[in-house]
């Protein structure tokens, strides 16, 4: 308001209502500091094909974690580096969670993993808040290679 005066700040307050010439407290306004009330955990790629069993190169997918504040005027805060991530026991045959290039909470598929799963869950925690990120892991069970021309000829270089 244009004519408001700041009398107190950073303290609990109450609103006093004057009705019928009586003075009584009809409501209370309490201002709290911003606190985390939830987690938003996600990955840009949740459906992965474990090609490591074919070519030996691991497959990675980063998990990003944001803390959701109780204040509508504040945006979410990235808390990935302070978060903890873990694979559920039943999904350990399909994927790992590792630190990769300084990034925490990275899903890794390697040639040591020999299974796929339709609904793997990675549990994420930060400041007593929890979330989970679902993954679908495809694992090639049969690989067939069909060769059309099985003759390997040398390549001649002309001057």
N, C-alpha and C positions, 0 to 999 in steps of 0.2 A: 504494500500500500504506500501511497505517496506520503502520508502523514504518520507512518508508524515510527515509534521510537524504540531503540534498542536499549532496554533497561538491564537485562541480564543475558548472558550467553553461556552455553555449555552447562546448564543446570536443569534439573527437573522443574517442570512448571505445571500450573493448573489454570483453568479458565474459571473465573468466577462470574456467575450470571446473576443479574439483579432483576427479579420478577416480583411484581406486586410489592415493591418497596422492601422486600426481604433479601437478605444477602446469604446465599448458600452456594456450595460447590455443586454444579450440575454435571460437570464432566471433567476429564483430566487429559492433558496432552503430555505425553512422555516422548522425548526425542532420544533415540538410541544411536550409538555409533554404528557405522557400517560393519557388518559381519558376514562371513561366508555362510550361506544357508543351503548350498547345493553344489554339485559338480556337473559340468558338462564335459564328458569324455567322448572322443570320436576319432575316427581314422578316415582319411580320404579314400582309402581302398580297403574294404572289408571282405571282399571276395578274392581269394588268392589261389593261384595254381603253383604247386610246388614243382618247379622245373629243375630244382637243384638235384633231384634224383636222375635227371637226364644229362644236364650239362655241368654239374658240380658247382654252380654259382648260387649262393644263397639268395633268397628272396626276402626283401625287407618292406615293412609298412609301419610308419610312425603313428603313434597314438598322441593326440593333443589333449591337454586337460586345462579347463578354465574353471575358476572359482566363481560361483554366482553369488552376488551380494544381495543383501536385503534392502538395498536402496535403489529406487527406480532411477535416480539421477546418476548412478554409477554404472559403468559398463563392466562386463566380466573381466577378470584378471587372469592372464596366463600363469598357471602354476605347475606346468609340466615338469620343470626341473626339480621341484620339491615334492613331487608325487611319487607314490610307490605303485608298481604294477606287478601282477603275478598271474600266471596261467593256472587255471583250475586243474586239479589232479587228473581228472578224466580226459583232459585235452593235451596232456604232456606228450603223447605219442605223435601229435600233429604239429605242434609249434612251441617256440620258446619266446621269452621276453628278455631282451638284452639291452645294454647301453651300446649305442653305435655312433661314432664320431661326435661324442659329447652330448648326444640326444638320448634322454632317458625314455623308457617305455616304448621300445621298438620291437615289433613282432618279427621274428626271424623263422624262416622255413629253410631247413638244410637237408642235405642228403642223408643225414642220420635219422631224420623223421620219416617214418614209413607208414603213415596213415593220413587219411583225410577225415573231415568231419563236417557235418551240416550246421552245427551250432556250437562252435568253440567260444568260450567266454574268457576275456581277460579282465580281472578285477582291478580296479583303480581306487586308491585311497589318498586322501589329503586332509589333514586336520580333523580327524574323526568323521569325515564325510566319505561316502562310498558311491561308486558307480561301476558299471560294467560295459564293456565294448564287445559286441558280437562279431564273430568272424566265420566265414565259410571257407574251408580249406579243401581244395581239389588236389587229389594225388593220383598220378597216372598209374593204373594197375597193369595195363598191357600197352606195350609200345611196339608197333610194327613199322618197318621201313621197307618200302617197295622201290626197287631200283629199275629204271627204264633202260638205261644204257650202262651195262656193267663192264665196258671196256674203257680203260683209262689210257688215253693217247697223250703223247708229249706235245707240248706247244712249241712250235717253231717260230723263232724271231727272224724276220727278214730285215736285211740292212737297208 
